[in-house]
Amino acid sequence: MNAATPTWPAEFAARYRDRGWWRGETFGGMLRERAAAHPDRIAIVDGDRRLTYRDLDERADRLAAGLLARGIAKGDRVVLQLPNTAEFFDVVFALFRIGALPVFALPAHRETEIAYFCAFAEAVAYVIPDVHEGFDHRELAAKVRASTPTLRHVLVVGDPGEHTALADVTAPPVEIADPPAPGDLAFLQLSGGSTGVPKLIPRTHDDYIYSLRGSNEICAVDADSVYLCALPAAHNFPLSSPGTLGALYAGARVVLCPRPSPDVAFALIERERVTITGIVPPLALAWTEAAQRGGVDLSSLRVLLVGGAKFSEEAARRIRPVFDCTLQQVFGMAEGLVNYTRLDDPEEIVVTTQGRPISPDDEIRIVDDADVDLPVGATGHLLTRGPYTIRGYWNAPEHNAKSFTADGFYRTGDVVRAIASGHLVVEGRAKDQINRGGEKVAAEEVENHILAHPSVHDVAIVAVPDPYLGERTCAYVILREGAAPLKPVAIRRFVRERGVAGYKVPDHVEFVDTFPYTGVGKVSKKDLRAAIAAGLAGR
């Protein structure tokens, strides 16, 4: 690992190996074994394209050879920003095979985020589509490349423009001289981030594959399963819970969904006889309404996972009657810990809790503000450590000092309570972060963008409850003395034009003369949240 990234102490690593959690597997080796065991089984369905396990293995080999020929080597970072296409998996497994590290960006990210990821990770390559959802990623890549000295390659799926076509990178397979070891880093994920831009989460082959295997066992994923990837493939939830990588580990079929809307997803469920998929609560609401209208055969669907944000009890109770399948609630984080309700849990547990941990070695503490452990049933801060929960962010010692205890527990920022069975009920977030339909918005990051407006004196971003997304964002703005009045649309346009992801643009903007303050002189966001909730309720 990076010298500034803590890892598991030797005694914990030994325990996890002895107990069989870490089995010495790598992703490149896993794909090779599946391709050898059942070469003609379909691995990936992407529209009309159907790739077998042999196809995926061979495509990864050829792309790995081409990347090596261009000087991309073990340990190099490659920012990957692809939608749900077969090429996403070509690139991922090629990088896994040579030991280069994908940095998983999302399709919605724009110049501000991508430039940061490339600079902070010292990326040597950036992989993009040509145009996606009307946005030309090649233009963004040109700007980022000009400002990032380490960025030598921009590889494009489709028309490369001034860059390099990914299709032209392949070469005859070669022997990998220094393949990754099971304990090596496999990739870097993005944290939800409670302040500023996301941190990078280092995941190893051993720890992440264990989370896949554990998820498969809990979700009953096997070689006959068909997993629909409805959410962006780079998200941790559709990647590993059990996700596309879990399905491939099981030798199952992955069906890629270009858009998660019911009209697109339901047609794929019917055509491919999908058995399991995972979505966020806003989608679950939309899917439930659409499914009630009928007209599509969804009878193959056995398990619907809902996670990424808390799923309300009322909405959860509607899943089984409408879809005639089992609901599994999922509560987890890219840093590690994942909780599931079990397939045989009583219905009341399924609809009222967010599950219990994957592993017997997942250690859970629920503590008060002074880190004192609380009794079962009490609400407090969730701390955790275990065989697939990181011990530190990548190259972020200051963040690590705040986010991890001295004995290695990760401070999740979630406020939860546990019931007697060990299932957790999520009550909210302690960190200043807004969960907008599963997309995490760091208040400080958006505040910093708005503060750059020449007419803005101060700003505070808070969450406002929303029945569809769970939370939306509201920006309280104080204008500079003497500044001309602004309309909310001007602030929203300003943020959008600074090149941030669309979900970070404030949903509401309220202009105020002053903020409420706490007794110690801090802005009282609690009072601001109450004010916006009351104001919207009265409209």
C-alpha positions in Angstrom: 0.0 0.0 0.0 0.9 3.7 -0.2 3.3 4.5 2.6 0.8 7.0 4.0 -2.1 4.5 4.0 -2.4 2.4 7.1 -3.2 -1.3 6.6 -4.4 -4.1 8.8 -2.0 -5.0 11.7 -0.2 -8.3 11.2 -2.3 -10.1 13.9 -5.6 -9.1 12.3 -4.4 -10.1 8.8 -3.3 -13.5 10.2 -6.7 -13.9 11.9 -8.6 -13.1 8.7 -6.5 -15.6 6.7 -6.8 -18.3 9.4 -10.6 -18.0 9.5 -10.8 -18.2 5.7 -12.0 -14.7 5.0 -8.9 -13.9 2.9 -8.2 -16.8 0.6 -5.3 -15.5 -1.5 -7.3 -14.7 -4.6 -6.9 -11.9 -7.1 -9.4 -10.5 -9.6 -7.3 -11.4 -12.6 -6.9 -14.9 -11.3 -10.6 -15.2 -10.5 -11.6 -14.3 -14.1 -9.0 -16.7 -15.5 -10.4 -19.5 -13.3 -14.1 -18.8 -14.4 -13.1 -18.7 -18.0 -11.3 -22.0 -17.7 -14.2 -23.6 -15.8 -17.0 -22.5 -18.1 -15.6 -20.6 -21.1 -18.9 -20.5 -23.1 -21.2 -19.2 -20.4 -22.4 -15.7 -20.9 -20.7 -13.2 -18.6 -21.8 -9.8 -19.9 -24.9 -8.7 -21.8 -24.6 -5.2 -23.2 -27.5 -4.4 -25.5 -27.1 -6.9 -28.4 -23.6 -7.8 -27.4 -23.1 -11.0 -25.4 -19.6 -11.8 -24.0 -18.7 -15.2 -22.7 -16.3 -15.7 -19.9 -13.7 -16.7 -22.5 -14.4 -13.5 -24.4 -14.0 -11.3 -21.3 -10.8 -13.1 -20.3 -9.3 -12.7 -23.7 -10.3 -9.1 -24.1 -8.7 -8.3 -20.7 -5.5 -10.1 -21.8 -5.2 -8.1 -25.0 -6.0 -4.8 -23.4 -3.6 -5.5 -20.6 -0.8 -6.1 -23.1 -1.6 -2.9 -24.9 -1.6 -0.9 -21.7 1.8 -2.3 -20.7 3.1 -1.5 -24.2 2.1 2.2 -23.5 4.0 2.2 -20.3 1.1 1.8 -17.9 2.6 -0.4 -15.1 1.8 -2.0 -11.8 0.8 0.6 -9.2 -0.1 3.3 -11.8 -3.4 5.0 -11.3 -6.0 5.2 -14.1 -9.1 7.3 -13.7 -12.0 5.4 -15.2 -15.2 7.2 -16.1 -17.3 4.9 -18.2 -21.0 4.2 -18.2 -22.6 0.8 -18.1 -20.9 -0.8 -21.1 -18.9 -4.0 -21.7 -15.7 -1.8 -22.1 -16.0 -0.9 -18.4 -15.2 -4.5 -17.5 -12.5 -4.9 -20.3 -10.6 -2.0 -18.7 -11.2 -3.0 -15.1 -9.9 -6.6 -15.6 -7.0 -5.5 -17.8 -5.9 -3.1 -15.0 -6.5 -5.8 -12.4 -4.3 -8.2 -14.4 -1.3 -5.9 -14.6 -1.7 -4.4 -11.1 -2.5 -0.8 -12.2 -5.2 0.8 -10.1 -8.6 2.0 -11.4 -9.8 5.1 -9.8 -13.6 4.8 -10.1 -15.2 8.1 -11.2 -18.9 8.4 -11.9 -20.5 9.4 -15.2 -21.9 12.5 -13.6 -18.6 13.9 -12.5 -17.3 16.9 -14.3 -14.2 19.0 -14.6 -13.8 20.0 -11.0 -14.0 16.4 -9.7 -12.1 14.8 -12.5 -9.2 17.3 -12.4 -8.9 16.7 -8.7 -9.0 12.9 -9.0 -6.3 13.0 -11.7 -4.1 15.4 -9.9 -4.4 13.9 -6.4 -4.0 10.3 -7.6 -1.2 11.4 -10.0 -3.1 9.4 -12.7 -1.2 8.4 -15.8 -4.3 7.7 -17.9 -8.0 8.7 -18.1 -10.6 6.4 -19.8 -13.8 7.9 -21.1 -16.7 7.5 -23.5 -16.7 9.9 -26.4 -20.2 11.4 -25.7 -22.5 10.2 -23.0 -26.0 11.6 -22.2 -25.2 14.5 -24.5 -21.9 15.5 -22.7 -18.7 15.4 -24.7 -16.1 13.9 -22.4 -13.3 14.4 -24.9 -13.5 18.2 -24.3 -13.3 17.7 -20.6 -10.4 15.3 -21.0 -8.4 17.9 -23.0 -8.8 20.5 -20.3 -7.8 18.0 -17.5 -4.8 16.7 -19.5 -3.5 20.2 -20.0 -3.5 20.9 -16.3 -2.3 17.4 -15.1 1.5 16.8 -15.7 1.3 13.1 -14.9 -1.6 12.4 -17.3 0.0 10.8 -20.4 -3.0 9.0 -22.0 -6.6 9.7 -22.7 -8.3 6.5 -23.9 -11.8 6.9 -25.5 -14.5 4.4 -26.1 -15.9 5.5 -29.5 -14.6 8.4 -31.6 -11.4 9.5 -29.9 -11.1 12.9 -31.5 -7.7 14.2 -30.5 -7.1 11.4 -28.1 -6.5 7.6 -28.4 -9.2 5.1 -29.2 -9.4 2.3 -26.6 -10.0 -0.1 -29.5 -6.5 0.7 -30.8 -4.7 -0.1 -27.6 -5.0 -3.9 -27.7 -2.0 -6.1 -28.4 -1.2 -9.8 -28.5 -1.3 -11.2 -24.9 2.0 -11.3 -23.0 3.1 -12.9 -19.8 2.7 -10.4 -16.9 6.2 -10.3 -15.3 5.1 -8.9 -11.9 1.4 -9.7 -11.4 -0.4 -8.3 -8.3 -0.5 -10.3 -5.1 -3.7 -10.9 -3.1 -2.7 -8.4 -0.5 -1.9 -5.7 -3.0 -4.2 -2.8 -3.8 -6.8 -3.6 -6.5 -8.4 -0.2 -7.0 -9.3 3.2 -5.4 -12.9 4.1 -4.8 -14.3 7.5 -3.9 -15.6 8.2 -0.5 -19.0 9.9 -0.1 -17.1 12.7 1.5 -18.5 14.8 4.3 -16.2 17.7 3.7 -14.6 18.9 0.5 -13.9 16.6 -2.4 -14.0 12.8 -2.0 -11.1 10.9 -0.4 -9.7 7.8 -2.1 -10.5 4.4 -0.6 -7.8 1.7 -1.1 -9.3 -1.8 -1.5 -7.2 -4.9 -1.8 -7.9 -8.0 -3.8 -8.2 -10.1 -0.7 -10.5 -7.9 1.3 -12.9 -6.9 -1.5 -13.2 -10.5 -2.9 -14.2 -11.6 0.6 -17.0 -9.0 0.6 -18.2 -10.4 -2.7 -18.1 -14.0 -1.5 -20.0 -13.1 1.7 -22.5 -11.0 -0.2 -23.1 -13.9 -2.6 -23.8 -16.3 0.2 -26.2 -13.9 1.9 -28.0 -13.0 -1.3 -28.0 -16.6 -2.7 -26.1 -15.6 -5.9 -24.9 -18.6 -7.8 -24.0 -19.6 -11.4 -27.7 -19.6 -12.4 -28.2 -16.0 -11.2 -28.8 -13.1 -13.6 -27.8 -9.7 -12.1 -29.1 -6.5 -13.6 -26.6 -3.6 -13.2 -29.2 -0.7 -13.1 -27.1 1.9 -11.2 -23.8 3.3 -12.5 -21.3 0.4 -12.6 -18.6 2.3 -10.7 -20.7 2.8 -7.6 -19.7 0.4 -4.7 -23.3 -0.8 -4.3 -23.7 -2.2 -7.9 -20.1 -3.3 -8.0 -20.1 -5.5 -4.9 -23.4 -5.8 -3.1 -23.4 -8.4 -4.5 -23.1 -6.4 -7.7 -21.4 -7.1 -11.0 -18.2 -8.4 -9.5 -20.1 -10.7 -7.1 -22.0 -12.1 -10.0 -18.9 -12.7 -12.0 -17.2 -14.3 -9.0 -20.2 -16.7 -8.9 -20.0 -17.4 -12.6 -23.3 -15.7 -13.2 -24.6 -13.4 -15.9 -24.4 -9.6 -15.7 -26.9 -7.6 -17.7 -25.9 -4.0 -18.2 -28.7 -1.4 -18.0 -28.0 1.9 -19.8 -30.6 3.8 -17.8 -32.4 2.7 -14.6 -35.8 4.1 -15.6 -38.6 1.4 -15.4 -39.2 1.4 -19.1 -35.6 0.4 -19.8 -34.9 -1.8 -16.8 -38.2 -3.7 -16.9 -37.7 -4.6 -20.5 -34.3 -6.1 -19.7 -35.6 -7.9 -16.6 -38.3 -9.5 -18.9 -35.9 -10.3 -21.8 -33.0 -11.6 -19.8 -35.0 -13.3 -17.0 -33.1 -11.2 -14.4 -33.2 -12.8 -10.9 -31.6 -10.1 -8.8 -30.8 -6.4 -8.9 -30.0 -3.5 -6.6 -31.4 0.1 -6.7 -31.6 3.2 -4.5 -34.8 4.3 -2.6 -36.0 6.9 -5.2 -35.8 4.3 -7.9 -37.6 1.8 -5.8 -40.5 4.2 -5.5 -40.5 4.8 -9.2 -40.3 1.1 -10.0 -43.0 0.2 -7.6 -45.4 2.7 -9.2 -44.5 1.5 -12.7 -44.8 -2.2 -11.7 -48.3 -1.6 -10.4 -49.4 -0.6 -13.9 -48.4 -4.0 -15.2 -47.7 -4.9 -18.9 -44.3 -6.4 -18.3 -43.3 -9.9 -17.0 -41.2 -9.4 -13.9 -41.8 -12.9 -12.5 -38.1 -13.9 -12.8 -37.1 -11.4 -10.2 -36.4 -13.2 -6.9 -34.5 -10.6 -4.9 -34.7 -6.8 -5.0 -31.9 -5.1 -3.0 -32.5 -1.5 -1.9 -29.7 0.5 -0.4 -27.5 3.6 -0.9 -29.8 5.6 1.5 -32.4 4.7 4.1 -35.5 3.0 2.7 -38.7 4.1 4.5 -40.7 1.5 6.2 -43.9 2.5 4.3 -42.2 2.1 1.0 -40.4 -1.1 2.0 -43.8 -2.8 2.8 -44.9 -2.3 -0.8 -42.2 -4.3 -2.4 -43.3 -7.9 -1.8 -46.9 -7.3 -2.7 -46.1 -5.5 -5.9 -43.1 -7.4 -7.2 -43.8 -10.8 -5.6 -40.1 -11.1 -4.7 -38.0 -10.8 -1.6 -36.7 -7.3 -0.5 -33.2 -7.1 1.0 -32.3 -3.9 2.6 -28.6 -3.0 2.3 -26.7 -0.5 4.4 -23.0 -0.1 3.7 -20.2 2.1 2.6 -17.3 2.0 0.1 -14.9 2.1 3.1 -16.0 -1.4 4.0 -18.8 -2.5 6.3 -21.9 -3.9 4.5 -25.1 -4.9 6.3 -28.0 -7.0 4.7 -31.3 -8.2 5.9 -31.3 -11.9 5.3 -33.5 -13.8 2.9 -35.1 -15.7 5.8 -35.6 -12.7 8.1 -39.1 -12.1 9.3 -40.9 -9.4 7.2 -40.9 -7.0 10.2 -37.1 -7.1 10.4 -36.8 -6.6 6.6 -39.0 -3.6 6.4 -37.9 -1.9 9.7 -34.1 -2.4 9.7 -31.1 -1.9 7.4 -29.6 -5.4 8.1 -26.7 -6.9 9.9 -23.1 -7.3 9.0 -21.7 -9.7 6.4 -18.9 -11.1 8.6 -18.6 -12.7 12.1 -15.5 -10.6 12.3 -17.2 -7.3 11.6 -16.8 -5.5 14.9 -19.5 -2.9 15.7 -19.5 -0.2 18.3 -22.3 2.3 18.9 -21.0 5.2 21.0 -21.9 8.5 22.4 -20.2 11.8 21.7 -17.4 10.8 24.1 -16.8 7.4 22.4 -18.4 5.6 25.3 -20.2 2.4 24.2 -24.0 2.5 24.4 -26.4 -0.3 25.3 -28.5 -2.2 22.8 -31.3 0.0 21.6 -29.6 3.3 22.2 -28.9 5.6 19.3 -25.3 6.7 18.8 -22.4 7.0 16.4 -21.5 3.8 14.4 -17.8 2.7 14.6 -16.6 -0.4 12.8 -13.6 -2.5 11.9 -13.2 -5.8 10.2 -11.8 -7.9 7.4 -13.0 -5.7 4.5 -13.1 -2.3 6.2 -10.1 -0.1 5.4 -7.7 1.1 8.1 -7.1 4.4 6.4 -7.7 6.5 3.3 -5.1 6.6 0.5 -2.4 9.2 1.2 -4.6 11.2 3.7 -2.9 11.2 7.1 -4.9 14.2 8.4 -8.2 12.7 7.4 -7.2 9.3 8.9 -6.4 10.9 12.2 -10.0 12.1 12.4 -11.8 9.2 10.7 -10.2 6.3 12.6 -9.7 5.6 16.2 -6.3 4.7 17.6 -7.2 1.0 17.6 -8.4 1.0 14.0 -12.2 1.6 14.2 -13.6 3.6 11.3 -15.9 6.4 12.3 -18.6 6.0 9.7 -20.5 9.2 10.5 -23.7 7.3 10.6 -26.1 7.5 13.6 -27.7 4.2 14.3 -29.2 1.9 16.9 -29.0 -1.8 17.1 -31.8 -4.2 18.0 -31.4 -7.5 20.0 -30.8 -9.5 16.8 -27.9 -7.4 15.8 -29.7 -5.7 13.0 -29.0 -1.9 12.6 -31.6 0.8 12.2 -30.1 3.9 10.5 -31.3 7.2 12.1 -29.2 9.7 10.1 -25.8 11.2 9.5 -23.6 12.9 12.1 -21.3 14.3 9.5 -22.2 17.3 7.5 -23.2 15.4 4.4 -26.4 15.2 2.4 -27.6 11.9 1.0 -29.5 12.9 -2.1 -31.1 9.7 -3.4 -27.9 7.8 -2.7 -25.6 10.5 -4.1 -23.5 12.0 -1.3 -23.2 15.8 -1.4 -20.5 17.3 0.8 -21.9 20.6 2.1 -18.5 22.2 2.4 -17.6 21.5 -1.2 -20.7 23.2 -2.6 -20.4 26.0 -0.1 -16.9 26.7 -1.4 -18.2 27.0 -4.9 -21.0 29.4 -4.0 -18.6 31.5 -1.9 -16.6 32.1 -5.1 -19.5 34.1 -6.5 -18.6 37.8 -6.3 -21.9 38.8 -4.7 -21.9 36.2 -2.0 -20.8 37.0 1.6 -21.6 33.7 3.2 -23.4 30.4 2.6 -24.6 27.4 4.5 -25.8 24.2 2.8 -28.3 22.0 4.6 -30.5 19.0 3.9 -34.2 19.3 3.5 -36.4 16.1 3.8 -37.8 15.0 0.4 -40.3 12.1 0.0 -38.7 11.0 -3.3 -34.9 11.5 -2.9 -34.8 11.2 0.9 -33.0 14.5 1.1 -32.5 17.5 -1.2 -30.1 20.4 -0.7 -30.9 23.9 0.3 -28.4 26.8 0.1 -28.9 29.6 2.6 -27.1 32.6 1.1 -26.1 36.0 2.6 -25.2 38.5 -0.1 -22.4 41.0 0.2 -23.4 44.5 1.5 -24.4 46.6 -1.5 -24.6 43.7 -3.9 -27.5 43.7 -6.4 -30.3 41.3 -5.6 -30.0 37.8 -7.1 -32.5 35.2 -8.0 -32.0 31.6 -6.9 -31.5 30.5 -10.5 -28.4 32.7 -10.7 -26.7 30.8 -7.8 -27.7 27.5 -9.3 -26.4 28.4 -12.7 -23.1 29.7 -11.2 -22.5 26.3 -9.4 -23.4 24.4 -12.5 -21.0 26.4 -14.6 -18.1 25.7 -12.3 -18.1 22.2 -13.7 -19.5 20.1 -10.8 -21.8 17.1 -11.0 -25.4 18.0 -11.5 -26.6 16.4 -8.3 -24.5 18.8 -6.3 -26.3 21.9 -7.7 -28.5 23.2 -4.8 -32.2 22.2 -5.2 -33.3 25.2 -3.2 -31.7 28.6 -2.7 -32.9 30.9 0.1 -31.5 34.5 0.6 -31.2 35.6 4.2 -29.7 38.5 6.1 -28.0 36.4 8.8 -27.6 32.9 10.1 -28.7 31.5 13.5 -25.8 30.6 15.6 -25.1 28.1 18.4 -23.9 29.0 21.8 -20.2 28.6 20.7 -20.6 30.9 17.7 -21.1 28.2 15.0 -23.7 28.4 12.3 -26.7 26.4 13.6 -27.5 24.2 10.7 -30.0 22.4 12.9 -32.0 25.6 13.0 -31.6 26.2 9.3 -32.9 22.7 8.5 -35.9 23.3 10.6 -36.5 26.7 8.9 -36.4 25.3 5.4 -38.5 22.3 6.3 -41.1 24.6 7.8 -41.0 27.0 4.9 -41.5 24.3 2.3 -44.3 22.7 4.3 -46.1 26.0 4.2 -45.9 26.4 0.5 
